[in-house]
Amino acid sequence: MAQNINTLTDATFDEEVGGSDLPVLVDFWAEWCGPCKQIAPILEEIAGEYPDKIRIAKLNVDENPQVTMRYNVMSIPTMIVFDGPEAAARIVGAKPKGQLLQELSSFL
């Protein structure tokens, strides 16, 4: 995992996301998910390019069912941007970097 990307769990989610001074993009993913693997390097690039604008974190849906259910994540990859403790945007599916940056533009 890239050094600019945090790994979240059911136990650490609220503290890490709610306590962040920056918006947090949480990537809900699973090891077996092909599209999740496709967007992982894109998220690593964004994390490296915008470290003072947005935090990137990953949450494995198989290992962390509580947070996954709380935010009604039904398909993966799903990325939810949290601004403080509130979900501010939801992006479902693998997207090319340009489209992902466009959808994240209000947070960057």
VMD Tcl script that builds the backbone (N, CA, C; Angstrom):
set m [mol new atoms 324]
animate dup $m
set s [atomselect $m all]
$s set {name element resname resid chain x y z} {
  {N N MET 1 A 0.860 -1.189 0.000}
  {CA C MET 1 A 0.000 0.000 0.000}
  {C C MET 1 A 0.896 1.238 0.000}
  {N N ALA 2 A 0.487 2.227 -0.727}
  {CA C ALA 2 A 1.277 3.455 -0.840}
  {C C ALA 2 A 1.354 4.170 0.504}
  {N N GLN 3 A 2.429 4.912 0.689}
  {CA C GLN 3 A 2.618 5.590 1.965}
  {C C GLN 3 A 1.617 6.713 2.190}
  {N N ASN 4 A 1.013 7.231 1.143}
  {CA C ASN 4 A 0.048 8.324 1.292}
  {C C ASN 4 A -1.381 7.832 1.473}
  {N N ILE 5 A -1.578 6.507 1.545}
  {CA C ILE 5 A -2.920 5.949 1.671}
  {C C ILE 5 A -3.034 5.214 3.001}
  {N N ASN 6 A -4.062 5.580 3.781}
  {CA C ASN 6 A -4.303 4.926 5.065}
  {C C ASN 6 A -5.222 3.738 4.873}
  {N N THR 7 A -5.045 2.732 5.716}
  {CA C THR 7 A -5.949 1.593 5.747}
  {C C THR 7 A -6.877 1.768 6.938}
  {N N LEU 8 A -8.178 1.730 6.675}
  {CA C LEU 8 A -9.172 1.905 7.727}
  {C C LEU 8 A -9.809 0.573 8.086}
  {N N THR 9 A -10.352 0.511 9.314}
  {CA C THR 9 A -11.105 -0.650 9.769}
  {C C THR 9 A -12.384 -0.154 10.424}
  {N N ASP 10 A -13.278 -1.085 10.754}
  {CA C ASP 10 A -14.481 -0.707 11.490}
  {C C ASP 10 A -14.097 0.042 12.773}
  {N N ALA 11 A -13.006 -0.384 13.411}
  {CA C ALA 11 A -12.596 0.198 14.691}
  {C C ALA 11 A -11.980 1.591 14.549}
  {N N THR 12 A -11.301 1.857 13.439}
  {CA C THR 12 A -10.587 3.133 13.294}
  {C C THR 12 A -11.310 4.148 12.427}
  {N N PHE 13 A -12.360 3.739 11.743}
  {CA C PHE 13 A -13.011 4.578 10.747}
  {C C PHE 13 A -13.457 5.939 11.299}
  {N N ASP 14 A -14.284 5.936 12.342}
  {CA C ASP 14 A -14.857 7.190 12.840}
  {C C ASP 14 A -13.784 8.177 13.288}
  {N N GLU 15 A -12.776 7.690 13.973}
  {CA C GLU 15 A -11.712 8.572 14.464}
  {C C GLU 15 A -10.888 9.136 13.310}
  {N N GLU 16 A -10.518 8.279 12.382}
  {CA C GLU 16 A -9.668 8.703 11.261}
  {C C GLU 16 A -10.391 9.668 10.322}
  {N N VAL 17 A -11.633 9.350 10.002}
  {CA C VAL 17 A -12.381 10.163 9.041}
  {C C VAL 17 A -12.936 11.414 9.716}
  {N N GLY 18 A -13.590 11.245 10.840}
  {CA C GLY 18 A -14.194 12.375 11.539}
  {C C GLY 18 A -13.177 13.353 12.095}
  {N N GLY 19 A -11.981 12.859 12.414}
  {CA C GLY 19 A -10.955 13.706 12.992}
  {C C GLY 19 A -10.023 14.352 11.989}
  {N N SER 20 A -10.267 14.122 10.701}
  {CA C SER 20 A -9.372 14.665 9.677}
  {C C SER 20 A -9.662 16.141 9.423}
  {N N ASP 21 A -8.603 16.918 9.250}
  {CA C ASP 21 A -8.757 18.331 8.914}
  {C C ASP 21 A -8.905 18.529 7.399}
  {N N LEU 22 A -8.782 17.470 6.630}
  {CA C LEU 22 A -8.952 17.508 5.177}
  {C C LEU 22 A -10.092 16.572 4.781}
  {N N PRO 23 A -10.697 16.788 3.611}
  {CA C PRO 23 A -11.655 15.790 3.115}
  {C C PRO 23 A -10.950 14.435 2.971}
  {N N VAL 24 A -11.680 13.360 3.191}
  {CA C VAL 24 A -11.128 12.011 3.095}
  {C C VAL 24 A -11.920 11.229 2.051}
  {N N LEU 25 A -11.222 10.732 1.031}
  {CA C LEU 25 A -11.830 9.836 0.061}
  {C C LEU 25 A -11.591 8.420 0.570}
  {N N VAL 26 A -12.671 7.706 0.863}
  {CA C VAL 26 A -12.555 6.324 1.319}
  {C C VAL 26 A -12.920 5.410 0.163}
  {N N ASP 27 A -11.970 4.559 -0.204}
  {CA C ASP 27 A -12.154 3.576 -1.259}
  {C C ASP 27 A -12.624 2.280 -0.617}
  {N N PHE 28 A -13.889 1.913 -0.852}
  {CA C PHE 28 A -14.426 0.643 -0.374}
  {C C PHE 28 A -14.077 -0.404 -1.424}
  {N N TRP 29 A -13.289 -1.412 -1.048}
  {CA C TRP 29 A -12.732 -2.346 -2.012}
  {C C TRP 29 A -12.687 -3.756 -1.430}
  {N N ALA 30 A -12.295 -4.723 -2.267}
  {CA C ALA 30 A -12.060 -6.099 -1.831}
  {C C ALA 30 A -10.917 -6.681 -2.662}
  {N N GLU 31 A -10.238 -7.641 -2.081}
  {CA C GLU 31 A -9.079 -8.271 -2.723}
  {C C GLU 31 A -9.453 -8.915 -4.059}
  {N N TRP 32 A -10.643 -9.490 -4.163}
  {CA C TRP 32 A -11.069 -10.223 -5.348}
  {C C TRP 32 A -11.639 -9.332 -6.451}
  {N N CYS 33 A -11.724 -8.028 -6.219}
  {CA C CYS 33 A -12.399 -7.095 -7.138}
  {C C CYS 33 A -11.426 -6.557 -8.192}
  {N N GLY 34 A -11.626 -6.959 -9.438}
  {CA C GLY 34 A -10.767 -6.501 -10.529}
  {C C GLY 34 A -10.760 -4.995 -10.725}
  {N N PRO 35 A -11.942 -4.356 -10.832}
  {CA C PRO 35 A -11.966 -2.899 -10.993}
  {C C PRO 35 A -11.316 -2.160 -9.817}
  {N N CYS 36 A -11.388 -2.740 -8.621}
  {CA C CYS 36 A -10.731 -2.124 -7.457}
  {C C CYS 36 A -9.216 -2.073 -7.676}
  {N N LYS 37 A -8.693 -3.154 -8.248}
  {CA C LYS 37 A -7.252 -3.216 -8.522}
  {C C LYS 37 A -6.872 -2.227 -9.625}
  {N N GLN 38 A -7.808 -1.968 -10.561}
  {CA C GLN 38 A -7.538 -1.020 -11.634}
  {C C GLN 38 A -7.395 0.407 -11.112}
  {N N ILE 39 A -8.230 0.788 -10.146}
  {CA C ILE 39 A -8.178 2.179 -9.682}
  {C C ILE 39 A -7.151 2.415 -8.585}
  {N N ALA 40 A -6.623 1.344 -7.991}
  {CA C ALA 40 A -5.656 1.512 -6.895}
  {C C ALA 40 A -4.470 2.398 -7.290}
  {N N PRO 41 A -3.820 2.171 -8.446}
  {CA C PRO 41 A -2.687 3.049 -8.794}
  {C C PRO 41 A -3.105 4.495 -9.054}
  {N N ILE 42 A -4.329 4.693 -9.549}
  {CA C ILE 42 A -4.829 6.053 -9.785}
  {C C ILE 42 A -5.000 6.768 -8.448}
  {N N LEU 43 A -5.562 6.074 -7.465}
  {CA C LEU 43 A -5.731 6.677 -6.144}
  {C C LEU 43 A -4.382 6.983 -5.499}
  {N N GLU 44 A -3.394 6.106 -5.721}
  {CA C GLU 44 A -2.050 6.362 -5.201}
  {C C GLU 44 A -1.462 7.627 -5.821}
  {N N GLU 45 A -1.681 7.817 -7.133}
  {CA C GLU 45 A -1.197 9.028 -7.807}
  {C C GLU 45 A -1.859 10.273 -7.223}
  {N N ILE 46 A -3.178 10.224 -7.060}
  {CA C ILE 46 A -3.908 11.372 -6.521}
  {C C ILE 46 A -3.440 11.675 -5.098}
  {N N ALA 47 A -3.239 10.636 -4.303}
  {CA C ALA 47 A -2.758 10.829 -2.929}
  {C C ALA 47 A -1.398 11.519 -2.921}
  {N N GLY 48 A -0.544 11.157 -3.872}
  {CA C GLY 48 A 0.783 11.762 -3.950}
  {C C GLY 48 A 0.765 13.175 -4.504}
  {N N GLU 49 A -0.193 13.477 -5.383}
  {CA C GLU 49 A -0.254 14.787 -6.036}
  {C C GLU 49 A -0.987 15.838 -5.203}
  {N N TYR 50 A -1.894 15.418 -4.319}
  {CA C TYR 50 A -2.719 16.359 -3.556}
  {C C TYR 50 A -2.681 16.080 -2.047}
  {N N PRO 51 A -1.495 15.862 -1.468}
  {CA C PRO 51 A -1.454 15.482 -0.041}
  {C C PRO 51 A -1.944 16.571 0.902}
  {N N ASP 52 A -1.939 17.819 0.455}
  {CA C ASP 52 A -2.384 18.918 1.321}
  {C C ASP 52 A -3.835 19.311 1.034}
  {N N LYS 53 A -4.513 18.571 0.135}
  {CA C LYS 53 A -5.899 18.891 -0.233}
  {C C LYS 53 A -6.885 17.810 0.191}
  {N N ILE 54 A -6.481 16.544 0.046}
  {CA C ILE 54 A -7.389 15.428 0.310}
  {C C ILE 54 A -6.589 14.240 0.822}
  {N N ARG 55 A -7.193 13.487 1.720}
  {CA C ARG 55 A -6.584 12.245 2.199}
  {C C ARG 55 A -7.282 11.089 1.487}
  {N N ILE 56 A -6.508 10.053 1.191}
  {CA C ILE 56 A -7.059 8.863 0.556}
  {C C ILE 56 A -6.924 7.712 1.554}
  {N N ALA 57 A -8.004 6.954 1.707}
  {CA C ALA 57 A -7.989 5.809 2.614}
  {C C ALA 57 A -8.720 4.643 1.952}
  {N N LYS 58 A -8.384 3.431 2.386}
  {CA C LYS 58 A -9.018 2.236 1.844}
  {C C LYS 58 A -9.666 1.459 2.982}
  {N N LEU 59 A -10.832 0.874 2.677}
  {CA C LEU 59 A -11.527 0.037 3.643}
  {C C LEU 59 A -11.942 -1.245 2.935}
  {N N ASN 60 A -11.422 -2.374 3.409}
  {CA C ASN 60 A -11.739 -3.671 2.822}
  {C C ASN 60 A -13.141 -4.081 3.275}
  {N N VAL 61 A -14.066 -4.224 2.320}
  {CA C VAL 61 A -15.467 -4.491 2.661}
  {C C VAL 61 A -15.659 -5.878 3.270}
  {N N ASP 62 A -14.822 -6.836 2.897}
  {CA C ASP 62 A -14.951 -8.191 3.441}
  {C C ASP 62 A -14.537 -8.246 4.905}
  {N N GLU 63 A -13.561 -7.440 5.280}
  {CA C GLU 63 A -13.045 -7.462 6.645}
  {C C GLU 63 A -13.733 -6.459 7.564}
  {N N ASN 64 A -14.507 -5.535 7.010}
  {CA C ASN 64 A -15.116 -4.446 7.786}
  {C C ASN 64 A -16.585 -4.247 7.407}
  {N N PRO 65 A -17.446 -5.194 7.779}
  {CA C PRO 65 A -18.847 -5.129 7.345}
  {C C PRO 65 A -19.659 -4.011 8.009}
  {N N GLN 66 A -19.285 -3.574 9.211}
  {CA C GLN 66 A -20.093 -2.561 9.903}
  {C C GLN 66 A -20.123 -1.240 9.146}
  {N N VAL 67 A -18.959 -0.705 8.796}
  {CA C VAL 67 A -18.904 0.571 8.074}
  {C C VAL 67 A -19.484 0.391 6.674}
  {N N THR 68 A -19.211 -0.737 6.052}
  {CA C THR 68 A -19.744 -1.018 4.719}
  {C C THR 68 A -21.269 -0.955 4.728}
  {N N MET 69 A -21.897 -1.570 5.723}
  {CA C MET 69 A -23.365 -1.550 5.821}
  {C C MET 69 A -23.874 -0.163 6.201}
  {N N ARG 70 A -23.164 0.529 7.094}
  {CA C ARG 70 A -23.606 1.855 7.537}
  {C C ARG 70 A -23.763 2.809 6.361}
  {N N TYR 71 A -22.865 2.707 5.377}
  {CA C TYR 71 A -22.908 3.612 4.223}
  {C C TYR 71 A -23.530 2.960 2.993}
  {N N ASN 72 A -24.247 1.853 3.188}
  {CA C ASN 72 A -24.992 1.190 2.117}
  {C C ASN 72 A -24.156 0.951 0.870}
  {N N VAL 73 A -22.953 0.454 1.061}
  {CA C VAL 73 A -22.096 0.133 -0.075}
  {C C VAL 73 A -22.550 -1.219 -0.623}
  {N N MET 74 A -23.142 -1.178 -1.819}
  {CA C MET 74 A -23.708 -2.381 -2.422}
  {C C MET 74 A -22.833 -2.951 -3.533}
  {N N SER 75 A -22.039 -2.101 -4.166}
  {CA C SER 75 A -21.143 -2.565 -5.219}
  {C C SER 75 A -19.786 -1.896 -5.014}
  {N N ILE 76 A -18.753 -2.571 -5.505}
  {CA C ILE 76 A -17.414 -2.012 -5.356}
  {C C ILE 76 A -16.736 -2.004 -6.714}
  {N N PRO 77 A -15.830 -1.081 -6.935}
  {CA C PRO 77 A -15.392 -0.066 -5.982}
  {C C PRO 77 A -16.427 1.048 -5.806}
  {N N THR 78 A -16.596 1.463 -4.572}
  {CA C THR 78 A -17.350 2.663 -4.240}
  {C C THR 78 A -16.408 3.568 -3.481}
  {N N MET 79 A -16.356 4.827 -3.869}
  {CA C MET 79 A -15.534 5.811 -3.176}
  {C C MET 79 A -16.461 6.869 -2.600}
  {N N ILE 80 A -16.337 7.112 -1.313}
  {CA C ILE 80 A -17.142 8.137 -0.657}
  {C C ILE 80 A -16.193 9.191 -0.116}
  {N N VAL 81 A -16.479 10.448 -0.437}
  {CA C VAL 81 A -15.684 11.559 0.095}
  {C C VAL 81 A -16.396 12.077 1.332}
  {N N PHE 82 A -15.667 12.109 2.430}
  {CA C PHE 82 A -16.190 12.619 3.688}
  {C C PHE 82 A -15.572 13.977 3.959}
  {N N ASP 83 A -16.409 14.944 4.249}
  {CA C ASP 83 A -15.947 16.272 4.644}
  {C C ASP 83 A -16.347 16.408 6.108}
  {N N GLY 84 A -15.392 16.149 7.000}
  {CA C GLY 84 A -15.733 15.967 8.401}
  {C C GLY 84 A -16.390 14.604 8.518}
  {N N PRO 85 A -17.348 14.445 9.413}
  {CA C PRO 85 A -17.980 13.132 9.564}
  {C C PRO 85 A -19.061 12.857 8.520}
  {N N GLU 86 A -19.389 13.842 7.689}
  {CA C GLU 86 A -20.487 13.706 6.730}
  {C C GLU 86 A -20.011 13.223 5.359}
  {N N ALA 87 A -20.781 12.309 4.764}
  {CA C ALA 87 A -20.513 11.864 3.399}
  {C C ALA 87 A -20.921 12.989 2.456}
  {N N ALA 88 A -19.971 13.507 1.684}
  {CA C ALA 88 A -20.222 14.662 0.818}
  {C C ALA 88 A -20.369 14.288 -0.650}
  {N N ALA 89 A -19.821 13.148 -1.052}
  {CA C ALA 89 A -19.906 12.719 -2.452}
  {C C ALA 89 A -19.713 11.217 -2.519}
  {N N ARG 90 A -20.324 10.605 -3.531}
  {CA C ARG 90 A -20.198 9.154 -3.731}
  {C C ARG 90 A -19.890 8.905 -5.192}
  {N N ILE 91 A -18.860 8.103 -5.438}
  {CA C ILE 91 A -18.448 7.738 -6.793}
  {C C ILE 91 A -18.453 6.217 -6.854}
  {N N VAL 92 A -19.224 5.663 -7.776}
  {CA C VAL 92 A -19.327 4.210 -7.873}
  {C C VAL 92 A -18.707 3.755 -9.182}
  {N N GLY 93 A -17.840 2.757 -9.100}
  {CA C GLY 93 A -17.213 2.180 -10.278}
  {C C GLY 93 A -15.838 2.752 -10.546}
  {N N ALA 94 A -15.065 1.986 -11.292}
  {CA C ALA 94 A -13.722 2.419 -11.670}
  {C C ALA 94 A -13.833 3.504 -12.734}
  {N N LYS 95 A -13.089 4.563 -12.558}
  {CA C LYS 95 A -13.106 5.691 -13.496}
  {C C LYS 95 A -11.665 5.985 -13.928}
  {N N PRO 96 A -11.491 6.525 -15.126}
  {CA C PRO 96 A -10.159 6.993 -15.511}
  {C C PRO 96 A -9.753 8.174 -14.625}
  {N N LYS 97 A -8.471 8.420 -14.533}
  {CA C LYS 97 A -7.971 9.461 -13.635}
  {C C LYS 97 A -8.599 10.825 -13.914}
  {N N GLY 98 A -8.702 11.211 -15.173}
  {CA C GLY 98 A -9.266 12.516 -15.513}
  {C C GLY 98 A -10.690 12.679 -15.017}
  {N N GLN 99 A -11.495 11.651 -15.207}
  {CA C GLN 99 A -12.891 11.712 -14.768}
  {C C GLN 99 A -12.973 11.731 -13.241}
  {N N LEU 100 A -12.125 10.957 -12.592}
  {CA C LEU 100 A -12.106 10.936 -11.129}
  {C C LEU 100 A -11.704 12.298 -10.576}
  {N N LEU 101 A -10.684 12.911 -11.172}
  {CA C LEU 101 A -10.264 14.246 -10.736}
  {C C LEU 101 A -11.374 15.271 -10.947}
  {N N GLN 102 A -12.120 15.138 -12.049}
  {CA C GLN 102 A -13.224 16.045 -12.316}
  {C C GLN 102 A -14.298 15.909 -11.225}
  {N N GLU 103 A -14.604 14.671 -10.851}
  {CA C GLU 103 A -15.619 14.447 -9.826}
  {C C GLU 103 A -15.142 14.913 -8.444}
  {N N LEU 104 A -13.833 14.947 -8.255}
  {CA C LEU 104 A -13.263 15.374 -6.970}
  {C C LEU 104 A -12.884 16.859 -6.951}
  {N N SER 105 A -13.098 17.562 -8.052}
  {CA C SER 105 A -12.575 18.921 -8.215}
  {C C SER 105 A -12.999 19.876 -7.098}
  {N N SER 106 A -14.196 19.726 -6.588}
  {CA C SER 106 A -14.642 20.653 -5.533}
  {C C SER 106 A -13.914 20.416 -4.209}
  {N N PHE 107 A -13.195 19.304 -4.094}
  {CA C PHE 107 A -12.454 18.993 -2.868}
  {C C PHE 107 A -10.956 19.248 -3.012}
  {N N LEU 108 A -10.508 19.527 -4.246}
  {CA C LEU 108 A -9.063 19.663 -4.485}
  {C C LEU 108 A -8.619 21.105 -4.552}
}
mol reanalyze $m
mol bondsrecalc $m
mol representation Tube
mol addrep $m
